[in-house]
């Protein structure tokens, strides 16, 4: 008897409360997890089309904080993040965090829906296309519905979150004004 592997259905919210839903099971950063595990997952998802070097991840996750052995600390953090995601989807669990050629990345071979990417696509489409006023309003309202709060609000202590957050807040504010 062979085990058949079914691709997971992944839904990620980065606006408002950060949450990952895989095959109907949801986990949020409200459940007492350490902030660095969440920051690792958030950063890899937010930059899911890039390979992130070990050095860059260490800088993002620890910055100026003292860390005696950052490479091993990162390996441990990746292990904990993988375990968290595995627990969410069960066995056999896909590997969502990849390590190839000295860099980590989110495994994009598993399709996912991310609210920030949906927002960017809608905003880009409404700005670039000649749409009828009713269609523009409908699209702007879709953008407003996606915006459930600030970008990664529990991670605003990190500069990369603040800079990306400004972008989404600007899209939201512009959409409000245009509606």
Beta strands, then each sheet from edge to edge (+ up, - down):
strand 1: 10-13
strand 2: 19-22
strand 3: 25-28
strand 4: 52-53
strand 5: 97-100
strand 6: 103-106
strand 7: 112-114
sheet 1: 3+ 2- 1+ 7+
sheet 2: 4+ 6- 5+
end
